[in-house]
Amino acid sequence: MNIAILDDYQAAAGEMTDWSELPQGSDVRFFHDHLSDEDALVARLQDFDVVMGMRERTPFPRTVLERLPNLRLLITSGRGNASFDLPAATELGITVCGTDGAGEGPTELTWGLIIAMLRQIPLEERTAREGEWGVHIGIGLKDKTIGLLGLGHIGSRVARVANAFDMNVIAWSQNLTEERARECQATLVDKETLFRDSDIVSIHVRLSGRTRGLVGAAELGLMKRDAYLVNISRGPIVDEAALVTALRENRIAGAGLDTFDVEPLPTDHPLLKLENTVITPHVGYVTREAYLGHYRGTVEDIRAFAAGEPVRMLNPEVRDTPQLRAPED
């Protein structure tokens, strides 16, 4: 099998698992650059039977999958990938599998962004190196209100830390119940109250048709001028143009952002020019622990697929679909 490991930005994949455990004759290639152009991506992957994509760095829509006749197994790190067209993969007879991970990277980064913003760590670090000693007065967390947009796995852990900081925790999402909020030591409020009363709004919902554009100009307009927004979930949950306007006009105090509409973020993007942002390049999940789990899982997925018993399938119905491509030995 010819196997492609995509978007290995840190050139770390080769050291994260024992690739020699793959079936005999497997040829693995690691790609450290990112291709955004579909034609270039298709040209690169023409000869590969197996492709592994790290999270949602490289999308695989129908327009790409239809042009990869040799592709038999598509792997994503984690147990879901909104940028993989599962119905198209199923129709084309392509098995899609996920992996396990480890650690609580997104939860930890959420607090890293919050503290970096409120204590102006990037500014203080830069100016200290430039010879200015102490240029900003920080803001503490105790008794502040954090509004959590979602109380799933990550949101609930963010709430746990917020309570340890003696913060007031409020929450809202479309399906959130009072019982779930109480379990997480949070108070369920309506959407408007969350944006109006929070000193920090942190987003922890999945990207879907219901959540795309969930935070727009109206929601940002409800926020206090000294409030902050954090998004480590997915960029399109927030109306990016509305956020740029709110930040540029100082309608909110700042934003800590790890996810964006287009990634990698273009170097001329207006968010990069604003002083009231803390920007990280979608590294919420990028920890050694998570990478070990993702790449070990990739080897497991390939071995299981080669043995005819795929694991962690995201489109199990493909097993009942007539194969439109004949697998090559």
C-alpha positions in Angstrom: 0.0 0.0 0.0 1.1 3.6 -0.7 0.3 5.7 2.3 0.3 9.5 2.6 0.5 11.3 5.9 -0.6 14.9 5.3 0.0 18.2 6.9 2.8 17.0 9.2 3.6 20.6 10.0 6.2 19.9 12.7 7.8 17.0 10.9 6.9 14.9 14.0 4.8 12.1 12.6 7.8 9.8 11.8 8.8 9.7 15.5 5.3 9.4 17.0 4.8 5.7 16.3 6.5 2.6 15.0 5.6 2.7 11.3 7.5 -0.6 10.7 4.4 -2.3 12.2 2.5 -1.6 9.0 1.8 -4.5 6.6 4.8 -5.7 4.6 5.3 -3.7 1.5 3.7 -0.5 2.8 5.3 2.7 1.6 4.7 5.7 3.8 5.4 9.3 2.7 5.1 12.3 5.1 4.1 15.7 3.7 5.1 18.7 5.8 3.6 21.4 3.6 -0.1 22.2 3.1 -1.9 22.3 -0.3 -5.0 24.4 -0.5 -5.5 24.0 -4.2 -7.7 21.0 -5.1 -6.0 20.3 -8.4 -2.5 20.3 -6.7 -3.9 18.0 -3.9 -5.4 15.6 -6.4 -2.1 15.5 -8.4 -0.1 14.7 -5.2 -2.4 11.9 -4.1 -3.1 10.1 -7.3 -1.0 7.1 -6.5 -2.0 6.6 -2.8 -4.2 3.9 -1.5 -4.4 5.3 2.0 -4.4 8.9 3.1 -4.3 10.2 6.7 -5.4 13.8 7.4 -4.6 15.5 10.7 -7.9 16.9 12.0 -9.4 19.3 9.4 -6.2 20.8 8.0 -7.0 19.3 4.5 -10.6 19.0 3.5 -11.8 16.0 1.4 -15.0 17.0 -0.4 -16.6 15.0 -3.1 -14.8 17.1 -5.8 -11.5 15.7 -4.5 -12.6 12.1 -3.6 -14.1 11.5 -7.0 -10.7 12.2 -8.6 -8.7 9.8 -6.4 -9.5 6.4 -8.0 -6.9 4.5 -6.0 -8.0 5.7 -2.6 -9.3 2.9 -0.5 -8.9 4.1 3.1 -9.2 7.7 4.4 -8.1 8.3 8.0 -8.7 11.3 10.2 -7.2 12.0 13.6 -9.9 12.0 16.2 -13.4 10.5 15.9 -14.9 13.0 13.5 -14.0 15.4 10.7 -16.5 17.9 9.4 -14.3 18.5 6.3 -14.5 14.9 5.1 -17.5 14.2 2.9 -18.7 10.9 4.4 -21.6 10.4 2.1 -19.4 10.8 -0.9 -16.8 8.5 0.5 -19.4 5.9 1.2 -20.8 6.1 -2.3 -17.4 5.8 -3.7 -16.5 2.7 -1.6 -13.9 4.5 0.5 -13.6 3.4 4.1 -13.2 6.3 6.6 -11.7 5.6 10.0 -10.8 7.7 13.0 -8.3 7.4 15.8 -8.1 7.9 19.5 -6.2 10.7 21.2 -5.1 11.6 24.7 -4.9 14.6 27.0 -7.0 17.7 27.4 -5.2 20.1 25.0 -8.2 22.2 23.9 -9.2 22.8 27.5 -5.7 23.8 28.5 -5.3 26.1 25.5 -8.6 27.8 26.3 -7.2 28.9 29.6 -3.9 29.8 28.0 -5.7 32.2 25.7 -7.8 33.6 28.5 -4.9 34.3 30.8 -2.7 35.6 27.9 -5.4 38.1 27.0 -6.3 39.3 30.5 -2.7 39.5 31.7 -1.5 40.8 28.3 1.3 38.1 28.3 2.3 38.5 24.6 2.6 42.3 25.0 4.5 42.1 28.3 6.9 39.5 26.9 7.6 41.5 23.8 8.1 44.9 25.6 10.3 43.3 28.3 12.6 42.1 25.6 12.6 45.6 24.1 13.6 47.2 27.4 10.3 48.4 28.8 9.5 46.9 32.2 5.8 46.7 32.9 3.5 48.5 30.5 0.0 47.1 31.3 -2.3 46.5 34.2 -3.8 43.0 34.1 -7.3 41.8 34.9 -8.0 39.0 37.4 -10.3 36.1 37.0 -11.8 35.9 40.5 -15.5 36.9 40.6 -15.6 37.5 36.9 -18.4 35.9 34.8 -17.5 33.4 32.1 -20.2 32.4 29.6 -19.7 29.0 28.1 -21.3 28.4 24.7 -21.7 24.6 25.2 -21.1 22.3 28.1 -19.9 19.1 26.3 -16.6 17.4 27.1 -14.4 20.4 26.7 -16.9 23.0 28.0 -17.5 21.0 31.2 -13.8 20.9 31.9 -13.4 24.6 31.2 -16.3 25.1 33.8 -14.4 23.0 36.3 -11.3 25.3 36.0 -13.4 28.4 36.1 -15.0 27.3 39.4 -11.5 26.7 40.8 -10.8 30.3 40.0 -13.9 31.3 41.9 -15.6 32.6 38.8 -19.3 32.9 38.1 -20.1 30.3 35.4 -23.1 30.7 33.1 -23.8 28.6 30.0 -26.1 28.2 27.0 -26.4 26.0 24.0 -29.4 24.9 21.9 -29.8 21.6 23.7 -28.4 22.5 27.2 -30.6 21.5 30.1 -30.7 22.8 33.7 -29.7 19.4 34.9 -26.6 19.3 32.8 -25.7 22.8 33.8 -26.0 21.9 37.5 -23.8 18.9 36.9 -21.1 21.2 35.6 -21.6 23.8 38.4 -22.9 26.3 35.9 -26.1 28.3 35.6 -28.2 27.9 32.5 -29.2 31.2 31.0 -30.6 32.3 27.7 -28.4 33.2 24.8 -28.9 37.0 25.1 -28.1 36.9 28.8 -24.9 34.9 28.2 -23.5 37.5 25.8 -24.8 40.5 27.8 -23.5 39.4 31.2 -20.2 37.6 30.5 -16.8 39.1 31.0 -15.5 36.2 28.9 -17.4 34.2 26.3 -15.8 30.9 25.4 -17.1 28.8 22.5 -17.3 25.0 22.9 -19.9 23.7 20.4 -19.4 21.6 17.3 -19.6 23.1 13.9 -22.9 22.1 12.2 -25.6 23.7 10.2 -27.2 25.0 13.4 -24.0 26.5 14.8 -22.5 28.0 11.7 -22.6 31.8 12.2 -24.0 31.3 15.7 -22.0 34.3 16.9 -22.7 37.2 14.7 -22.9 41.0 14.8 -26.0 40.8 17.0 -24.4 38.6 19.6 -21.1 40.6 19.6 -23.2 43.8 20.0 -24.6 42.4 23.2 -21.2 42.0 24.8 -19.7 44.5 27.2 -17.0 46.7 25.8 -14.5 45.3 28.3 -15.5 41.6 27.5 -13.4 39.0 25.7 -14.3 36.3 23.2 -12.5 32.9 23.0 -12.9 30.5 20.1 -11.0 27.2 20.1 -13.8 25.2 18.4 -14.2 26.1 14.7 -13.8 29.4 12.9 -17.2 29.5 11.0 -19.1 29.4 14.3 -18.3 33.1 14.5 -19.0 35.6 11.7 -15.4 36.5 11.1 -16.2 39.8 9.3 -18.4 40.9 12.2 -15.7 40.0 14.7 -13.1 42.0 12.8 -15.4 45.0 12.9 -16.1 44.6 16.6 -12.4 44.3 17.4 -11.3 47.1 15.1 -13.9 49.5 16.6 -13.2 48.3 20.2 -16.7 47.2 20.7 -15.2 44.3 22.7 -11.9 44.2 24.5 -10.3 41.4 22.6 -10.4 37.9 21.3 -8.3 34.8 21.7 -8.6 32.7 18.6 -7.3 29.3 17.6 -9.6 28.5 14.7 -10.5 30.4 11.6 -12.6 30.3 8.4 -9.6 29.6 6.3 -6.5 27.8 7.6 -3.7 28.4 7.5 -4.7 32.0 8.1 -3.6 34.2 5.2 -0.6 36.4 6.1 -2.6 39.5 5.1 -5.7 38.6 7.2 -7.0 41.6 9.2 -7.1 39.6 12.4 -3.3 39.4 12.4 -3.1 43.2 12.2 -5.2 43.9 15.3 -3.5 44.5 18.7 -6.4 43.2 20.7 -6.1 39.6 19.6 -4.1 36.6 20.7 -3.7 34.3 17.7 -2.6 30.6 17.7 -2.5 28.4 14.6 -5.2 25.8 15.5 -3.0 24.1 18.1 -5.6 23.3 20.7 -5.2 19.6 20.0 -1.4 19.8 19.2 0.2 18.1 22.1 2.7 15.2 22.2 0.1 13.1 24.0 -2.5 13.7 21.3 -0.1 13.1 18.5 1.0 9.8 20.0 -2.6 8.7 20.1 -3.4 9.9 16.6 -0.5 8.3 14.8 -0.6 5.1 16.8 -4.2 4.9 15.8 -3.3 5.4 12.2 -1.1 2.4 12.2 -3.8 0.4 13.9 -6.4 1.5 11.4 -4.2 0.5 8.4 -3.4 -2.9 9.9 -7.0 -3.6 10.7 -8.2 -2.5 7.2 -5.5 -4.7 5.5 -6.8 -7.6 7.6 -10.3 -7.0 6.4 -11.6 -5.9 9.8 -11.7 -2.0 9.9 -11.9 -0.4 13.3 -13.2 3.0 14.4 -15.2 3.4 11.1 -16.9 6.7 10.6 -19.0 5.3 7.7 -19.7 1.7 8.6 -22.4 1.5 5.9 -19.6 1.4 3.3 -19.2 -2.3 4.2 -22.7 -2.9 2.8 -22.1 -0.8 -0.3 -21.0 -2.4 -3.5 -17.4 -1.4 -4.0 -17.1 1.0 -6.9 -13.3 0.5 -7.1 -11.5 -2.7 -7.1 -8.8 -2.7 -4.3 -5.4 -3.4 -5.7 -3.2 -6.1 -4.1 
